[in-house]
Amino acid sequence: MIQQDLVEIWRRIARDLETRLWYIIDDTQEFSPSLGEAIGLNQDQYAALLLSSGIRVKTRRGLFGISTDALNYLQSELLGQCAINNTRAKLPNVEKRRFFIHCFEK
């Protein structure tokens, strides 16, 4: 569960995102635009937002991953204002799966 103040931050972020664009959640050089660039946070601020929201989590192997549970919870909290569609995409020549979001007004 994401704290209510963080849900409000995500609500404002979703409201300000360009519609009809897919944003990659974890910053990478292989895909643009990234969500971090779109919301104007530097890398440290963006990482802190993802960690405090529970979207970015440390795996058992000590690596970082994306929590689909946190994304699904956020989607349910923002229902009525916008919808967040997340999908996994395996990009060519990239080992790690990537998560994307797309917001649109209901």
C-alpha positions in Angstrom: 0.0 0.0 0.0 1.3 3.4 -1.0 1.0 6.3 1.6 -1.8 8.7 0.7 0.5 11.7 0.3 2.5 9.7 -2.3 -0.7 8.8 -4.1 -1.5 12.5 -4.3 1.9 13.1 -5.8 1.3 10.4 -8.4 -2.2 11.8 -9.1 -0.6 15.2 -10.0 2.1 13.5 -12.0 -0.5 11.5 -14.0 -2.6 14.6 -14.6 0.5 16.4 -16.1 1.7 13.6 -18.4 1.2 14.0 -22.1 -1.6 11.8 -23.3 -1.1 9.1 -26.0 2.5 8.6 -25.0 4.0 5.5 -23.3 6.7 6.3 -20.7 9.3 3.9 -19.5 9.3 3.7 -15.7 12.9 2.7 -15.1 15.3 5.2 -16.6 17.4 3.8 -19.4 19.3 5.0 -22.4 17.6 2.5 -24.7 14.1 4.2 -24.6 12.8 7.7 -24.5 10.8 9.3 -23.1 11.4 8.1 -19.5 9.0 9.0 -16.8 11.8 10.6 -14.8 12.5 13.0 -17.7 8.8 13.7 -18.2 8.1 14.8 -14.6 11.3 16.9 -14.4 13.0 15.1 -11.5 16.7 14.5 -11.3 17.9 10.9 -11.1 18.2 10.9 -7.3 14.8 12.5 -6.8 13.1 10.1 -9.2 14.8 7.1 -7.6 13.6 8.3 -4.1 10.0 8.6 -5.4 10.0 5.1 -6.9 11.5 3.6 -3.7 9.3 5.4 -1.3 6.2 4.5 -3.4 7.3 0.8 -3.4 7.4 0.7 -7.1 11.1 0.1 -7.2 12.0 -2.7 -4.9 15.2 -4.6 -4.1 15.0 -8.3 -5.2 16.4 -11.3 -3.3 19.6 -11.1 -5.4 20.2 -7.5 -4.3 19.2 -6.0 -7.6 16.4 -3.5 -8.2 13.1 -4.4 -9.9 9.6 -3.0 -10.4 6.7 -4.1 -8.2 3.6 -4.9 -10.2 1.6 -4.9 -7.0 2.5 -1.3 -6.3 1.7 -0.3 -9.9 -1.7 -2.1 -9.6 -2.4 -0.5 -6.3 -1.6 2.9 -7.7 -3.8 2.2 -10.7 -6.7 1.4 -8.4 -6.2 4.6 -6.4 -6.1 6.8 -9.5 -9.2 5.1 -11.0 -11.7 7.8 -11.9 -9.2 10.5 -12.6 -7.0 8.6 -15.1 -6.0 5.0 -15.9 -2.5 3.7 -15.8 -1.8 0.9 -18.2 1.4 -1.0 -17.5 2.9 -3.6 -19.6 6.2 -5.5 -19.8 8.2 -5.3 -22.9 11.3 -7.2 -23.8 13.3 -4.9 -26.0 15.8 -6.3 -28.5 19.3 -6.8 -27.2 18.1 -5.9 -23.6 18.1 -8.7 -21.0 15.9 -7.0 -18.5 12.1 -6.6 -18.9 11.0 -3.0 -19.0 7.8 -1.5 -17.6 5.9 1.3 -19.3 2.9 3.4 -18.2 0.4 5.4 -20.2 -2.1 7.8 -18.7 -5.2 9.2 -20.2 -8.2 11.1 -18.9 -11.3 9.1 -18.4 
